[in-house]
Amino acid sequence: MRAPWPSCLAAWQRHARAVAPTPAGVPARYFLQPRSKILEELTDRERTCTTELERLKGSRAALEKGAGAAEGELRELLQSSPALARALSKQ
């Protein structure tokens, strides 16, 4: 004979979500897991976000460097060709 507890557990979980809704931004699954599991997941998420942040900072630095180089080249082009500078300023 099958144990009745899985259906009871599911009913209790539905009741718990209906009676005590979770705070905004906190998934209901966190309230149905042991504290150690929750802390492990949050630590993994923090590590992932930190790695992603470092990657994005590096990308930002490279883009800023490229933008500065392009700005310098454009400035040099306009200084070398006054006719081009006048034509662009009329537009």
N, C-alpha and C positions, 0 to 999 in steps of 0.2 A: 504494500500500500504506500502511495506517495504521501510525503509529509505535506501538511496544509500550509506550512509557514511561508513558502514563496508568494502565494496569493495574498496572504495576510500582510506580508512585508510590503508588497506593491500597494495594497489598499492603505496601509499606514503612511507610506511615502506620499501618495496622492492627498491624503487627509492633511499631512503635515504641510505640504505646499499650499493647500487651500486655506488652512487656518492661519499659518504664519508665513506669509510671503517673504521671500528673501529680500534683503536690501538691494537697492539699485547697484548694478555693477558687480554683484556677487552671484555667480551661478548657483542654482539650488544643489547641484551635485557636490559642492563643497561641504554642505551641511550633512551629507550622507556618507562622508568618508572619515577615516581616522585623522587626527591632527597631524601625525607624522607624514602621512601621504599628502595632505594639503601643503605642509611646509616644503616637502620635497618638490612638488609641482611648482610652487611659487619660486623656489630657489632656481629651478631649471629655467623658468620663464625670465627671471631676473638676469641670469647668465646669458641667455639668448639675446635679450634686449641690450645688454651691455656690449656684447660682441657686435650686434647690428649698429649700435650707436658709434662705436669706434670705426667701423667700416664706412659709415656715412660721413663722419668727420674727415676721414682721409679723402673721400670722394669730393667733399666740399672744398678742401684745400686745393686739390688738383684742379677743380673747376675755376676757383678764384684765380689761381696762377695762370690758367689758360685765358681767362677773361682779361687779366691784366696785360698779357702778351698781345692779345688781339687789339686791345685799346691802344697800346703803344705803336703797333704796326699801322693802325688807322691814322693816328696822330702824325706819324712820320710820312704817310702817303699824302695827307692833306697839306703838310708843310712843304713837301717837294713839288706839289702841283697846285699853285694858287688858282688856276683856272677851274680845277675840279672843286676846290673849296668854295669858290664863288657860285658855281653851278649848283652845288648842294645847298648853299645858304639861301638861294632864291626859291627853292622848293619849299 
